[in-house]
Amino acid sequence: MNSNLSELGQPEELQASPAAEPEQPEVVAEAAVNGGETAVVDAAEAGDQNAETATPETSTADAPEGDANWLAQDTSDQKVLKRGDVLDGTVTTTSPTAVYVDVGAKTDGIIPGRELERMNRETLDLLKQGEVVSVYVVNPHDHNGDLILSLNRALEELDWRRAEEYRESQEVYESHVAGYNKGGLIVRFGRVRGFVPQSQISADRRRLMDGETPEERYGKMINEAIVVKVMEVDRARNRLILSERTAARESRETRKESLIGRLQVGEVRTGKVVSLVDFGAFVDIGGAEGLIHLTELSWTHVTHPRELLKIGQEVRVEIISIDQEAKRIGLSMKRQEADPWDTVAINYQVGQLVQGMVTKMTKFGAFVRLVDVPEIEGLVHISELSDQRVAHPRDVLKEGETVTLRVVKMDVENRRLGLSLKRVNSAEYLDMDWFAGGDQ
């Protein structure tokens, strides 16, 4: 037997001989299966069944008494087989050229040698004397009168039936990426090749896709584990459509429900950034995604999450809110850092002079970032810019400029800091300035 066996799942190619049995016409053709695999297709099932089963009018009319008894026993005790049947049988005899299987028919069926040559070692190990195996009826009565069976076709046929069961139950199926083409991924469902179109690949996997060619996009995914749902089974067209996106979405929702039930506000977790949006970042914290709002990214002002984060980055976050009904999880990164307002509360006081850089101007005033505590921004209201009337802050200040200001308001609880430019040289604070200068 050839040790270099071909891929499992390709049945024996059979040829019928009309000349040998003219009263039992056979039509055997090959159809393409799974991108190059072949399968025997039956086109004369009805004829074979009629040939195998005698009618009451013809079975005993002219036969001798002994023959009539034999026929009666045959029709009552022996199975009537037809092409396409899948049934269990017991291996009775093995050889390098054929394996014989008892399926309850008049004679043992034959798995031909050419199919054996195409089997891998794992499948060949199933064919030991006394072992029970599933077989597919290729031809119940060939031109030599033999019952031709196929183990590979039986295994494949059972996989098609199992795929239909998965489609009906919508249970998830775990497999590995076996290959790809320009439209998506090839995933083995047993011995059947399933197809995951690009539109049905999960969002997490699509985010990792990069490149113009299929090899660049999908090549690195070969042998990766994948969980899918069966969406379409069309045996006649050898079409098995799978969806990772649907399986991932439902799996994610299930994991999220379970995780939300265990989470507690104040809990700290390590997660991975999965997406960035204008209003924040979504982070996977172990089976569920939570949102870090823009205002919870950092104590410093952030315009967009991409200024601090990138997809795939690991971050440490604190659970700050849980909405069981809406299944939403609120996260914070900045609360894992020292609160700069603690520094302000301890080191600053009303009347103190500070250095700040102008970061933004609006019609009602200018925002200034403290030089010593850059996480904190204070507001210089337009009324605190000058003793003279000011139409717009840009008439007095410009963005990026560093200026000396006086603290005129501190509200640590509400995190507000009021600053003044016009009171820097005010006589109101002469004593404070004198003592501050003495300390220096």
C-alpha positions as a printed Julia matrix, in Angstrom:
440×3 Matrix{Float64}:
   0.0     0.0     0.0
   1.28    3.43   -0.9
   2.51    5.19    2.28
   2.19    8.64    0.71
  -1.55    8.79    0.98
  -3.58   11.66   -0.45
  -5.88   13.98    1.44
  -8.68   12.37    3.39
 -12.13   12.84    1.97
 -11.63   11.92   -1.74
 -13.65    8.78   -2.65
 -12.72    6.01   -5.09
 -13.29    6.79   -8.74
 -15.53    4.06  -10.14
 -16.45    3.1   -13.7
 -19.67    1.23  -14.54
 -19.84   -1.12  -17.51
 -23.19   -1.02  -19.28
 -22.15   -3.9   -21.52
 -21.66   -6.28  -18.59
 -25.2    -5.94  -17.24
 -27.52   -4.45  -19.87
 -30.59   -5.06  -17.73
 -29.14   -2.79  -14.96
 -28.05    0.49  -16.6
 -25.55    2.43  -14.5
 -24.76    6.12  -14.79
 -21.77    7.17  -12.72
 -20.29   10.64  -13.03
 -17.83   12.74  -11.12
 -18.65   16.14   -9.68
 -16.22   18.7    -8.31
 -16.36   18.85   -4.54
 -14.59   21.29   -2.28
 -12.25   22.87   -4.75
 -10.87   19.77   -6.44
 -12.09   16.86   -4.32
 -14.28   14.34   -6.17
 -17.46   12.55   -5.27
 -19.43    9.82   -7.02
 -22.84   11.03   -8.1
 -25.76    8.63   -8.58
 -27.99    9.15  -11.56
 -29.71    5.74  -11.73
 -30.83    5.03   -8.18
 -34.31    4.02   -9.15
 -33.08    1.55  -11.76
 -30.71   -0.1    -9.31
 -33.4    -0.46   -6.7
 -35.74   -2.13   -9.19
 -32.94   -4.41  -10.28
 -32.15   -5.48   -6.71
 -35.76   -6.0    -5.53
 -37.97   -8.49   -7.27
 -41.72   -7.82   -7.48
 -44.24  -10.4    -6.11
 -45.37  -11.25   -9.63
 -41.88  -12.22  -10.82
 -40.12  -13.52   -7.72
 -41.7   -17.01   -7.47
 -43.91  -17.55  -10.51
 -41.66  -19.86  -12.52
 -38.91  -20.65  -10.02
 -38.31  -24.11   -8.55
 -39.46  -24.6    -4.99
 -35.93  -24.31   -3.57
 -35.25  -21.09   -5.49
 -38.56  -19.63   -4.32
 -37.63  -20.27   -0.69
 -34.2   -18.67   -1.22
 -35.77  -15.57   -2.74
 -38.28  -15.27    0.08
 -35.5   -15.53    2.64
 -33.42  -12.97    0.7
 -36.17  -10.36    0.65
 -37.09  -10.91    4.29
 -33.65  -11.24    5.93
 -31.31   -9.17    3.77
 -31.13   -5.38    3.64
 -32.19   -3.71    0.41
 -29.46   -1.16   -0.27
 -29.4     1.79   -2.6
 -26.84    4.32   -3.69
 -26.17    7.04   -1.16
 -27.05    4.97    1.91
 -24.77    5.55    4.9
 -24.77    2.68    7.35
 -22.64    0.94    9.92
 -20.83   -2.29    9.13
 -18.22   -4.62   10.61
 -14.83   -5.15    8.99
 -14.48   -8.86    8.18
 -11.37   -9.08    6.0
  -8.49   -6.72    5.2
  -5.79   -6.83    2.55
  -3.61   -4.29    0.71
  -6.0    -4.41   -2.25
  -9.43   -4.35   -0.58
 -11.29   -4.29    2.71
 -14.48   -6.29    3.14
 -17.3    -5.03    5.37
 -20.41   -6.85    6.57
 -23.36   -4.44    6.3
 -26.11   -7.06    6.6
 -26.43   -7.62    2.87
 -26.26  -10.96    1.02
 -22.51  -10.54    0.57
 -19.86   -8.42    2.19
 -19.27   -5.02    0.64
 -15.88   -3.98   -0.74
 -13.83   -0.84   -0.08
 -11.55   -0.89   -3.18
  -7.78   -0.66   -3.01
  -7.56    2.65   -4.83
  -9.5     4.33   -2.01
  -7.21    2.7     0.54
  -4.2     4.27   -1.2
  -5.71    7.72   -0.67
  -6.32    7.3     3.05
  -4.11    8.72    5.75
  -2.75    6.57    8.53
  -5.41    7.66   11.02
  -8.23    6.49    8.74
  -6.48    3.23    7.84
  -6.23    2.4    11.52
 -10.03    2.3    11.63
 -10.08   -0.62    9.18
  -9.16   -3.51   11.47
 -10.97   -6.83   11.55
 -13.96   -6.64   13.89
 -14.09   -2.82   13.94
 -17.44   -1.13   13.3
 -17.21    1.62   10.67
 -19.6     3.88    8.78
 -19.65    3.28    5.01
 -21.32    4.89    2.01
 -23.0     2.74   -0.64
 -21.39    3.72   -3.94
 -23.0     0.91   -5.95
 -25.19   -1.83   -4.46
 -24.57   -4.14   -7.46
 -21.78   -3.33   -9.91
 -21.07   -5.11  -13.22
 -19.33   -7.91  -11.29
 -22.19   -8.22   -8.84
 -20.16   -6.64   -6.03
 -21.39   -4.23   -3.37
 -19.02   -1.22   -3.6
 -18.54    0.87   -0.46
 -16.6     4.0     0.46
 -15.36    4.96    3.91
 -14.21    8.42    2.85
 -17.56    9.28    1.3
 -19.34    8.09    4.45
 -17.2    10.28    6.68
 -17.75   13.24    4.39
 -21.48   12.61    4.15
 -21.74   12.43    7.94
 -19.93   15.77    8.15
 -22.46   17.32    5.76
 -25.28   16.0     7.92
 -23.55   17.31   11.03
 -23.16   20.71    9.36
 -26.91   20.76    8.74
 -27.49   19.98   12.42
 -25.21   22.87   13.4
 -27.1    25.16   11.02
 -30.43   24.24   12.6
 -29.21   24.47   16.2
 -26.98   27.53   15.57
 -24.39   26.03   17.91
 -20.87   27.42   17.5
 -18.21   25.22   15.88
 -14.52   25.42   16.77
 -11.94   24.75   14.07
  -8.76   26.19   12.52
  -8.09   28.32    9.45
  -7.01   25.84    6.78
  -6.47   28.22    3.86
  -7.78   31.23    2.01
  -8.73   32.63   -1.38
  -9.26   36.16   -2.6
 -12.71   36.31   -0.99
 -12.07   35.0     2.5
 -10.94   32.1     4.66
 -11.21   28.33    4.2
 -12.17   26.47    7.38
 -12.44   22.69    7.65
 -15.7    21.33    9.01
 -14.51   17.76    9.52
 -13.71   16.62    5.98
 -15.83   19.32    4.33
 -14.35   22.65    3.29
 -16.31   25.59    4.64
 -15.93   29.19    3.49
 -15.9    32.33    5.64
 -16.44   35.35    3.34
 -14.47   38.47    4.27
 -17.7    40.17    5.33
 -18.25   37.36    7.87
 -14.79   37.54    9.44
 -14.87   38.94   12.97
 -14.07   42.6    13.61
 -11.07   41.65   15.76
  -9.54   39.58   12.96
 -10.36   42.19   10.29
  -8.48   44.8    12.3
  -5.35   42.67   11.9
  -5.75   42.36    8.13
  -3.2    44.38    6.21
  -2.01   44.34    2.61
  -3.3    44.32   -0.95
  -3.0    40.62   -1.83
  -4.88   37.7    -0.24
  -1.56   36.3     0.98
  -0.73   39.57    2.76
  -4.2    39.8     4.3
  -4.79   36.17    5.26
  -1.48   34.29    5.08
  -0.54   34.83    8.73
  -3.93   33.49    9.85
  -3.26   29.91    8.67
  -3.68   27.38   11.52
  -5.16   30.01   13.83
  -8.11   28.86   15.95
 -11.48   30.13   14.77
 -15.04   29.83   16.11
 -17.84   29.95   13.52
 -21.53   29.41   13.0
 -22.98   27.5    10.04
 -25.05   29.9     7.95
 -25.78   27.92    4.77
 -25.56   24.27    3.75
 -26.1    23.38    0.1
 -24.95   19.8    -0.45
 -25.88   19.78   -4.14
 -23.61   22.78   -4.83
 -20.95   21.72   -2.31
 -21.53   25.03   -0.56
 -20.91   25.45    3.17
 -20.95   29.09    4.33
 -19.67   29.92    7.82
 -19.67   33.13    9.86
 -17.07   34.08   12.44
 -18.66   37.5    12.92
 -21.99   36.06   14.11
 -20.3    33.56   16.4
 -18.0    36.23   17.83
 -20.85   38.66   18.44
 -22.98   36.13   20.29
 -20.0    34.75   22.16
 -18.98   38.26   23.16
 -22.48   39.05   24.42
 -22.55   35.85   26.46
 -19.13   36.57   27.96
 -20.14   40.16   28.61
 -23.27   39.15   30.52
 -21.23   36.76   32.62
 -18.47   39.29   33.26
 -20.82   42.16   34.14
 -22.35   39.97   36.83
 -18.93   39.58   38.45
 -17.52   43.1    38.07
 -17.5    45.65   40.86
 -17.11   49.42   40.71
 -13.62   50.35   41.84
 -12.09   47.11   40.57
  -8.85   47.51   38.61
  -8.17   45.4    35.5
  -5.67   45.15   32.67
  -7.24   45.32   29.22
  -6.42   45.68   25.55
  -7.48   48.61   23.36
  -9.71   47.28   20.56
 -10.97   50.5    18.93
 -10.61   54.29   19.07
 -13.47   56.71   18.43
 -13.84   60.48   18.75
 -15.44   60.24   22.18
 -13.15   57.65   23.73
 -11.54   54.21   23.55
 -13.05   50.72   23.82
 -11.02   48.26   25.87
 -11.46   44.49   26.18
 -11.12   43.62   29.86
 -11.38   39.85   29.58
 -14.37   38.95   27.44
 -16.26   42.24   27.45
 -15.56   45.72   26.13
 -15.8    48.83   28.27
 -15.55   52.48   27.27
 -12.95   54.94   28.49
 -14.58   58.28   27.81
 -12.35   61.04   26.48
 -12.52   62.82   29.83
 -11.33   59.69   31.65
  -8.23   59.1    29.55
  -5.91   61.52   31.29
  -5.8    64.42   33.73
  -4.37   66.5    30.89
  -6.57   67.77   28.09
  -6.97   65.21   25.28
  -8.51   66.07   21.91
  -8.6    62.51   20.54
  -7.73   59.1    22.08
  -5.08   58.51   19.4
  -2.93   61.1    21.16
  -2.4    58.58   23.98
  -3.41   55.13   22.74
  -3.11   52.74   19.83
  -5.09   49.6    18.97
  -3.69   46.5    20.64
  -2.04   48.46   23.47
  -2.41   47.04   26.99
  -3.73   49.51   29.58
  -4.59   49.49   33.26
  -8.14   50.68   33.93
 -10.52   51.15   36.81
 -14.21   50.15   36.65
 -16.14   53.37   37.34
 -19.68   52.39   36.28
 -21.73   49.27   35.44
 -25.12   49.36   33.7
 -26.57   45.84   33.98
 -29.61   46.62   31.82
 -27.8    48.33   28.96
 -24.75   46.04   29.39
 -22.38   48.99   29.51
 -19.12   49.24   31.4
 -17.47   52.59   32.15
 -13.69   52.64   32.53
 -11.06   55.16   33.56
  -7.34   55.34   32.96
  -6.64   58.64   34.69
  -7.89   57.37   38.03
  -4.96   54.98   38.1
  -2.65   57.99   38.18
  -2.04   60.48   41.0
  -4.76   63.11   41.1
  -3.07   66.44   40.3
  -5.82   68.28   42.16
  -4.36   66.81   45.34
  -1.18   68.76   44.54
  -3.19   71.93   43.92
  -5.08   71.51   47.18
  -1.89   71.11   49.19
   0.56   73.45   47.42
  -1.62   76.27   46.12
  -3.76   78.96   47.75
  -5.85   81.94   46.68
  -3.62   84.97   46.01
  -0.58   82.91   45.02
   1.36   83.82   41.86
   1.77   81.0    39.3
   3.29   80.5    35.87
   1.02   79.24   33.1
   0.95   78.67   29.33
  -2.03   79.84   27.29
  -3.58   76.77   25.61
  -6.9    77.98   24.2
  -8.94   81.17   23.91
 -12.69   81.65   23.75
 -14.85   84.73   23.71
 -15.33   84.5    27.5
 -11.69   84.02   28.46
  -8.42   82.1    28.11
  -7.45   78.64   29.36
  -4.02   78.38   30.87
  -2.04   75.24   31.81
   0.02   75.48   35.0
   3.74   75.1    34.37
   4.37   73.25   37.64
   1.28   71.04   37.37
   0.69   70.6    33.59
  -2.34   68.32   34.18
  -4.27   71.31   35.53
  -5.81   74.06   33.44
  -7.27   77.21   34.91
  -9.46   79.89   33.37
  -8.61   83.55   33.07
 -12.04   85.1    32.65
 -12.19   87.98   30.17
 -12.97   90.3    33.1
  -9.66   89.29   34.74
  -7.45   90.14   31.77
  -7.18   93.9    32.2
  -8.58   96.9    34.04
  -9.55   98.15   30.6
 -12.45   96.75   28.57
 -11.33   93.77   26.44
 -13.31   92.77   23.35
 -11.61   89.35   23.0
  -8.82   87.56   24.94
  -6.64   87.57   21.8
  -6.31   91.34   22.25
  -4.26   90.68   25.39
  -2.83   87.13   25.12
  -1.78   84.68   22.44
  -1.78   80.87   22.43
   1.5    79.27   23.53
   2.54   82.31   25.54
   3.78   81.76   29.11
   2.56   84.39   31.6
   2.5    85.12   35.33
  -0.98   84.93   36.86
  -2.56   85.14   40.27
  -4.85   82.47   41.73
  -8.16   84.16   42.57
 -10.4    81.11   42.98
  -9.86   77.47   44.01
 -12.69   74.91   43.94
 -10.95   71.54   44.37
 -14.2    69.63   44.81
 -15.54   70.8    41.44
 -12.02   70.99   39.95
 -12.07   74.62   38.96
  -9.21   77.09   39.15
  -9.73   80.8    38.56
  -6.73   82.91   37.48
  -6.21   86.62   36.94
  -3.8    88.63   34.86
  -4.93   92.08   35.92
  -4.38   91.34   39.64
  -0.76   90.27   39.29
   0.43   93.7    40.49
  -2.55   94.45   42.72
  -1.81   96.17   46.04
  -4.38   93.81   47.54
  -1.76   91.05   47.66
   1.33   93.12   48.61
   1.73   91.49   52.0
   1.4    87.97   50.54
   3.92   88.74   47.8
   6.35   90.21   50.38
   6.18   87.07   52.57
   6.47   84.82   49.54
   9.52   86.74   48.42
  11.03   86.47   51.9
  10.62   82.68   51.88
  12.56   82.55   48.68
